[in-house]
C-alpha cells in the first residue's frame, strides 16, 4: 500500500515513515533507516522521522548517531520525555540538561 502511495506521490513523507515502521517491525533495520532518512530528506522538520531514526540507530548500537537524531527530534519538540529518556540512558545528557538543546 505505502509503496504504491510513493509511486503516486513520491514526496509523501508519511508513506516513507510507515515503510520504515514496517521494515523495523520485520527487523530489517537497514531498510528502516533508508526509509526514515528519505522521509527526513523530503522534510527536514519531520520530527517523528528523526525520532524513529534514533530508535533504529539505538537498536543497532549506533549511539552517537541516535543521539544526533534524538536531539534533532527534541529541537523540533517531538516527545521530549521519551527523547530525554533515550539520551539519558546512553550519554549522561540528563546530568547536563543544557546539552539537550545544542
Secondary structure by P-SEA (a helix, b strand, c coil): caaaaaaaccccaaaaaaaaaaaaaacaaaaaaaaaaaaaaacccaaaaaaaaaaaaaaacaaaaaaaaaaaaaaaccaaaaaaaaaaaccccccccccccc
